[in-house]
Amino acid sequence: MHITFPPVRALPVALAAWLFSACAGTGDPHVKQRPGREYAGRSLAVILPGPAEVEVKNPEDVAAAFPRDSAFSAPLVLAQEFAESFYAGLAPALDYVTPLRVPDSVPSAPTGRLVGDSLRSCLVPGNLHWSAPDSAWLTEHGVAADLVLKVGPLVAQAYYEDIIAPKFGGSLRVHYLMLEGGYLIWDYAASAMVARGRFRTRIEYRVKPGPRDWIKAFDKAVTEVGEASPFRGPKWFHR
């Protein structure tokens, strides 16, 4: 017996499209979740706090951790140590953009050449403007960048707390090293602020804060700024 099957008709267009998309799979689920792709290939000028933007509550602790042969200045030393650690850890903490450190020789921009919160007279502790120079100012001083990250001012303090510990028959004294600061990220092309915030890192230490304690605080500051920036991508999704 010869059996004849009815001719196969074309599937409706909508149904065919649905079947194709279902078979094709969903792809990488992270693709649409990763922020920062619009900044790929752009440069980020990094302006770190100078001695005038650093306040050290316990200068003797800085002297013990970072001894210097020359005349000692706690804000100067802390600014130097923070800058070296922060910038070294910044590139691994960011995706898409290329950090470019602004040399210390570049002077602070005058009030009329600032962008960011200075336009709204926003002040931070120490009456220092939380702002960054405009792109023309940086270009005039040999720095060309698409975005800018301004960090500071900083406040460093070593202190202790007495914690009630009934098991030990009294209280337990715990020593902390605290580093506080602010940051601002400005997009020159968009003429807009893309991120702003403060970091407050606290490290426990034993007797005196040593270099490792300070560097640990610096590293935590880098991480906080990196996590809050809009430049997070594959590195952050695979941690």
C-alpha positions in Angstrom: 0.0 0.0 0.0 1.3 3.4 -0.9 0.6 6.1 1.7 0.6 9.8 0.6 1.2 12.4 3.2 -0.3 15.8 2.9 2.1 18.6 1.8 4.0 20.5 4.5 2.8 24.0 4.8 5.0 26.9 5.7 4.9 27.9 9.4 3.5 31.3 10.2 6.2 33.9 10.4 5.6 34.7 14.0 5.8 31.1 15.1 9.0 30.5 13.0 10.6 33.5 14.6 9.7 32.2 18.1 11.1 28.8 17.4 14.3 30.2 16.0 14.9 32.4 19.0 14.1 29.6 21.4 16.6 27.3 19.8 19.3 30.0 19.5 19.6 30.2 23.3 19.8 33.2 25.6 23.6 33.9 25.2 25.7 35.4 28.0 23.4 36.5 30.8 26.0 39.1 31.9 26.1 41.0 28.7 23.1 43.3 29.4 24.0 43.5 33.1 27.5 44.9 32.8 27.6 48.6 33.1 30.3 50.8 31.8 30.6 49.6 28.2 29.9 53.0 26.9 33.2 54.1 28.5 35.3 51.5 26.8 38.6 52.9 25.5 38.2 56.3 27.2 40.9 57.8 29.5 40.4 58.8 33.1 42.5 61.5 34.6 43.1 60.7 38.3 43.7 63.6 40.7 44.8 62.5 44.2 44.9 64.7 47.3 47.9 66.8 48.1 49.2 67.6 51.6 46.8 70.6 51.8 43.9 68.2 51.5 45.1 65.7 54.1 44.3 66.0 57.8 46.1 63.6 60.2 44.7 63.4 63.7 47.6 61.4 65.0 50.8 62.5 63.2 53.0 60.5 65.6 51.5 57.3 64.3 52.3 58.3 60.7 55.9 59.1 61.7 56.3 55.6 63.3 54.9 53.8 60.3 56.6 55.8 57.6 59.9 57.3 59.0 61.6 59.9 56.9 65.2 61.2 57.0 64.2 64.7 56.2 62.0 67.1 58.2 58.7 65.2 59.0 55.3 66.4 57.8 52.5 63.9 58.4 50.1 65.3 55.7 52.9 65.2 53.1 54.0 61.7 53.9 50.4 60.4 54.1 49.5 62.1 50.8 52.6 60.4 49.1 51.9 57.0 50.5 48.2 57.1 49.8 48.8 58.3 46.2 51.3 55.5 45.5 49.0 52.8 46.9 45.8 54.1 45.5 47.0 54.6 41.9 48.8 51.3 41.9 45.5 49.5 42.9 43.2 51.6 40.7 43.8 50.0 37.3 43.0 46.4 38.6 39.9 47.8 40.3 38.4 49.4 37.1 37.2 48.1 33.7 37.0 49.7 30.3 38.7 53.0 31.2 42.5 53.7 31.3 43.6 55.6 34.4 46.1 58.4 33.9 47.6 60.0 36.9 47.8 63.7 36.9 51.4 64.8 37.9 51.9 66.5 41.2 53.4 69.4 39.3 50.0 70.3 37.9 48.7 73.1 40.1 45.2 73.3 41.5 42.7 74.8 39.2 41.3 78.2 40.3 37.6 78.4 41.3 36.6 79.7 37.9 38.0 76.6 36.2 36.2 73.9 38.3 33.4 71.5 37.5 31.3 69.4 39.7 29.9 70.2 43.1 31.7 73.5 43.3 29.1 74.8 40.9 26.6 74.4 43.7 28.9 75.6 46.5 29.1 72.1 48.0 31.8 72.1 50.7 33.3 69.2 52.6 35.2 69.2 55.9 38.0 71.7 55.8 36.1 74.0 53.5 37.7 72.4 50.5 35.7 72.3 47.2 34.6 68.8 46.2 35.3 69.4 42.5 37.7 68.8 39.6 39.3 71.1 37.0 37.6 71.5 33.6 39.1 69.7 30.6 40.7 72.9 29.1 42.6 73.4 32.4 44.1 69.9 32.2 44.9 70.2 28.5 46.8 73.5 29.2 48.9 71.5 31.7 49.7 68.6 29.4 46.9 66.2 30.5 44.3 65.1 27.9 41.5 62.9 29.3 37.8 62.1 28.6 36.9 61.8 32.3 38.3 62.8 35.6 38.4 61.2 39.0 39.1 63.6 41.9 39.8 62.1 45.2 40.0 63.9 48.6 40.2 65.5 50.9 41.4 62.9 53.4 41.1 62.6 57.1 43.2 59.9 58.9 42.7 59.0 62.5 43.9 56.3 64.9 41.6 55.7 67.9 40.4 53.1 70.3 37.1 51.8 71.7 36.4 50.1 75.0 34.0 47.2 74.3 32.2 45.6 77.2 33.3 42.0 77.5 31.6 40.2 80.5 33.4 37.0 79.7 36.7 38.7 80.4 35.4 40.4 83.5 35.4 43.9 82.2 36.0 45.7 78.9 38.2 45.0 75.9 40.1 47.9 74.2 40.1 47.7 70.4 42.3 50.0 68.3 41.2 51.2 64.9 42.8 53.1 62.0 40.2 55.1 60.1 40.6 56.8 56.7 37.8 59.0 55.3 37.6 60.8 52.0 35.5 61.8 49.1 35.6 61.3 45.3 34.0 62.8 42.3 33.9 61.4 38.7 33.1 63.9 35.9 32.4 63.1 32.2 33.7 66.0 30.1 31.9 65.0 26.9 28.5 64.8 28.7 29.3 67.7 31.0 27.9 65.7 33.8 28.8 64.0 37.1 28.6 60.3 36.7 29.5 59.3 40.3 30.1 60.9 43.7 30.5 59.6 47.2 32.6 59.1 50.3 34.6 56.2 51.5 35.2 55.4 55.2 37.6 52.5 55.8 38.3 51.2 59.3 41.2 48.8 60.1 41.8 47.1 63.4 45.4 47.0 64.6 47.2 45.9 67.8 49.5 48.4 69.4 50.6 50.9 66.7 49.4 51.1 63.1 52.2 49.9 60.9 52.7 50.3 57.1 50.6 47.2 56.4 47.7 48.7 58.3 47.8 51.9 56.4 48.2 50.2 53.0 45.3 47.9 53.9 43.2 51.0 54.5 44.4 52.5 51.2 43.5 49.3 49.4 40.0 49.3 50.9 39.5 52.9 49.7 40.5 51.9 46.1 38.0 49.0 46.3 35.1 51.2 47.5 35.7 53.8 44.8 36.0 51.1 42.1 32.8 49.4 43.2 30.9 52.7 43.2 32.2 53.8 39.8 30.3 53.3 36.5 33.3 51.4 35.1 32.6 48.0 36.6 32.6 45.1 34.1 33.8 41.6 33.7 36.3 41.8 36.6 33.5 42.6 39.0 31.1 39.9 37.8 33.7 37.2 38.2 34.9 38.0 41.7 
